Amino acid sequence: MTLDTAALYLAALLLLVVGMGHSYLGERYLLQRIFRRCELPKIFGSSDYTRRILRFAWHLTTVAWLGLAGVLLLLAHPPANPRTIALVVALTFLVHGATSLVGARGKHYSWIPFLGVGLLAGWVALH
């Protein structure tokens, strides 16, 4: 294993660890405390909707970091196949889009460009 390969593996591992810590610790020590507050703004007339938006936005950061870790792993084995990288990007953004669509019940329109990116990158990966 070359030093570059080891560095890319370590970078991917760090993203995995930071992502898991971000989701777990953020949920446990930040989001739950924010959600206990009575004065959350009522977006679309609902504090529940505000909670869902904050939760899915928080966890999408972790999904993005995991997708980037996947790209780093692919780069550890040159030459990196552009179609395989496109597939990792596609899967990352399909998860983003589905999470946004389900988490906000379609009211937060980020699902549209996220799914668009996922589908376009997937099309490239599969053709």
C-alpha positions as CSV (number, residue, x, y, z in Angstrom):
1,M,0.0,0.0,0.0
2,T,1.4,3.4,-1.0
3,L,1.4,6.4,1.3
4,D,-1.2,8.1,-0.9
5,T,-3.5,5.1,-0.7
6,A,-3.1,4.9,3.1
7,A,-3.8,8.7,3.4
8,L,-7.0,8.3,1.3
9,Y,-8.2,5.3,3.4
10,L,-7.5,7.3,6.6
11,A,-9.3,10.3,5.3
12,A,-12.3,8.1,4.4
13,L,-12.2,6.5,7.9
14,L,-12.1,10.0,9.5
15,L,-15.2,11.0,7.5
16,L,-17.0,7.9,8.6
17,V,-16.1,8.4,12.3
18,V,-16.9,12.1,12.2
19,G,-20.2,11.5,10.3
20,M,-21.4,8.8,12.8
21,G,-20.4,11.0,15.7
22,H,-22.1,14.0,14.1
23,S,-25.4,12.2,13.7
24,Y,-25.3,10.4,17.1
25,L,-24.0,13.3,19.2
26,G,-26.0,15.9,17.4
27,E,-29.2,14.0,17.9
28,R,-28.5,13.2,21.5
29,Y,-27.0,16.5,22.7
30,L,-28.2,19.2,20.4
31,L,-31.4,18.4,18.5
32,Q,-33.3,16.8,21.4
33,R,-32.5,19.9,23.5
34,I,-33.6,22.2,20.8
35,F,-36.9,20.2,20.3
36,R,-37.8,20.5,24.0
37,R,-38.1,24.3,23.6
38,C,-41.6,25.6,23.3
39,E,-40.8,28.6,21.1
40,L,-39.7,26.8,18.0
41,P,-40.9,28.7,14.9
42,K,-44.0,27.2,13.2
43,I,-42.9,26.7,9.6
44,F,-46.0,25.9,7.5
45,G,-48.0,26.3,10.7
46,S,-46.3,23.5,12.6
47,S,-43.5,23.1,15.1
48,D,-43.4,19.4,14.2
49,Y,-42.5,20.4,10.6
50,T,-39.7,22.6,12.0
51,R,-38.4,19.7,14.0
52,R,-38.4,17.4,10.9
53,I,-36.6,20.0,8.8
54,L,-33.9,20.5,11.4
55,R,-33.5,16.7,11.9
56,F,-33.2,15.7,8.2
57,A,-31.0,18.7,7.4
58,W,-28.7,17.7,10.3
59,H,-28.4,14.1,9.2
60,L,-28.0,14.9,5.5
61,T,-24.6,16.4,6.4
62,T,-23.6,12.9,7.6
63,V,-24.9,11.4,4.3
64,A,-22.8,13.8,2.3
65,W,-19.7,13.0,4.3
66,L,-20.3,9.3,3.8
67,G,-20.7,9.8,0.1
68,L,-17.4,11.8,0.0
69,A,-15.7,9.0,2.0
70,G,-16.9,6.6,-0.8
71,V,-15.3,8.9,-3.4
72,L,-12.0,8.9,-1.4
73,L,-12.0,5.1,-1.3
74,L,-12.4,5.0,-5.1
75,L,-9.6,7.5,-5.5
76,A,-7.4,5.2,-3.4
77,H,-7.3,2.8,-6.4
78,P,-6.2,4.8,-9.5
79,P,-7.2,5.2,-12.1
80,A,-10.6,6.1,-10.6
81,N,-13.4,5.0,-12.8
82,P,-15.6,8.1,-13.5
83,R,-18.7,5.9,-13.8
84,T,-18.1,4.4,-10.4
85,I,-17.6,7.9,-8.9
86,A,-20.8,9.0,-10.6
87,L,-22.6,6.0,-9.0
88,V,-21.4,7.0,-5.6
89,V,-22.6,10.6,-6.2
90,A,-25.9,9.3,-7.5
91,L,-26.5,7.1,-4.5
92,T,-25.6,9.9,-2.1
93,F,-28.0,12.3,-3.7
94,L,-30.8,9.8,-4.1
95,V,-30.6,9.3,-0.4
96,H,-30.6,13.1,0.1
97,G,-33.7,13.4,-2.1
98,A,-35.6,10.6,-0.5
99,T,-34.7,11.9,3.0
100,S,-35.9,15.3,2.1
101,L,-39.1,14.1,0.4
102,V,-40.1,11.8,3.3
103,G,-38.7,13.9,6.1
104,A,-40.5,17.0,5.1
105,R,-43.4,15.2,3.4
106,G,-42.7,16.9,0.1
107,K,-43.0,20.5,1.5
108,H,-39.3,21.2,1.5
109,Y,-38.5,21.4,-2.2
110,S,-34.9,20.4,-1.9
111,W,-35.9,16.9,-2.9
112,I,-36.4,18.0,-6.4
113,P,-32.8,19.1,-7.2
114,F,-31.4,16.3,-5.0
115,L,-33.3,13.7,-6.9
116,G,-32.3,15.4,-10.1
117,V,-28.6,15.2,-9.3
118,G,-29.0,11.6,-8.2
119,L,-30.9,10.6,-11.4
120,L,-28.5,12.5,-13.7
121,A,-25.4,11.1,-12.1
122,G,-27.0,7.7,-12.1
123,W,-27.8,8.0,-15.8
124,V,-24.1,8.8,-16.4
125,A,-23.0,5.9,-14.2
126,L,-25.2,3.4,-16.0
127,H,-24.6,4.5,-19.6
